[in-house]
Amino acid sequence: MVRVARVEALPDYRLEVWFEDGTHGVISLADELYGPVFEPLKDPAFFAKATIDEFGTVCWPNGADLAPDALYEDIRKTSDAA
């Protein structure tokens, strides 16, 4: 399993993500923030509270989280398309 090493919240509901293996990229979540656990992330100040838990998963204080494997694949697809 690939782990997130660093995350930075960017404007417009984007995350800049670095993985332990050096893979790096930006993911937009603008069209993904729906459902009860993700609704609070629509507040830019709350979205900016993105952090990494002990398992290398991007998460927020309300329990919302993003699977590192899915983020990794999305970044790799974007990189391959460029």
FENLIN-V919085 format. One record per residue. SS is DSSP state (alpha for helix, beta for strand, coil for the rest). PHI is phi as a letter, one per 30 degrees, with the letter a starting at -180 (999 if undefined). NEAR is the number of other C-alpha atoms within 12 Angstrom. Layout:
ss=SS phi=PHI near=NEAR
ss=SS phi=PHI near=NEAR
This chain:
ss=coil phi=999 near=16
ss=coil phi=d near=20
ss=coil phi=c near=28
ss=beta phi=d near=36
ss=beta phi=c near=25
ss=beta phi=a near=28
ss=beta phi=b near=33
ss=beta phi=b near=25
ss=beta phi=d near=29
ss=beta phi=c near=23
ss=coil phi=e near=20
ss=coil phi=i near=21
ss=coil phi=h near=28
ss=beta phi=c near=26
ss=beta phi=b near=31
ss=beta phi=c near=29
ss=beta phi=b near=36
ss=beta phi=c near=29
ss=beta phi=c near=28
ss=coil phi=e near=19
ss=coil phi=d near=14
ss=coil phi=j near=16
ss=coil phi=d near=27
ss=beta phi=b near=27
ss=beta phi=a near=28
ss=beta phi=c near=29
ss=beta phi=c near=33
ss=beta phi=c near=22
ss=coil phi=c near=25
ss=coil phi=e near=20
ss=coil phi=c near=15
ss=coil phi=c near=16
ss=coil phi=c near=23
ss=coil phi=b near=14
ss=coil phi=j near=12
ss=alpha phi=e near=12
ss=alpha phi=d near=18
ss=alpha phi=c near=25
ss=alpha phi=e near=21
ss=alpha phi=d near=23
ss=alpha phi=d near=32
ss=alpha phi=d near=24
ss=coil phi=d near=16
ss=alpha phi=e near=21
ss=alpha phi=d near=16
ss=alpha phi=d near=22
ss=alpha phi=e near=33
ss=coil phi=d near=25
ss=coil phi=d near=26
ss=coil phi=e near=32
ss=beta phi=b near=29
ss=beta phi=b near=28
ss=coil phi=d near=22
ss=coil phi=d near=12
ss=coil phi=c near=19
ss=coil phi=i near=26
ss=coil phi=c near=31
ss=beta phi=d near=37
ss=beta phi=b near=31
ss=coil phi=b near=25
ss=coil phi=d near=19
ss=coil phi=d near=17
ss=coil phi=j near=20
ss=coil phi=d near=26
ss=beta phi=b near=25
ss=beta phi=b near=31
ss=coil phi=d near=21
ss=alpha phi=d near=30
ss=alpha phi=d near=20
ss=alpha phi=d near=19
ss=alpha phi=d near=34
ss=alpha phi=e near=33
ss=alpha phi=d near=22
ss=alpha phi=d near=23
ss=alpha phi=d near=27
ss=alpha phi=d near=22
ss=alpha phi=d near=17
ss=alpha phi=d near=17
ss=alpha phi=d near=15
ss=alpha phi=d near=11
ss=alpha phi=d near=8
ss=coil phi=d near=8
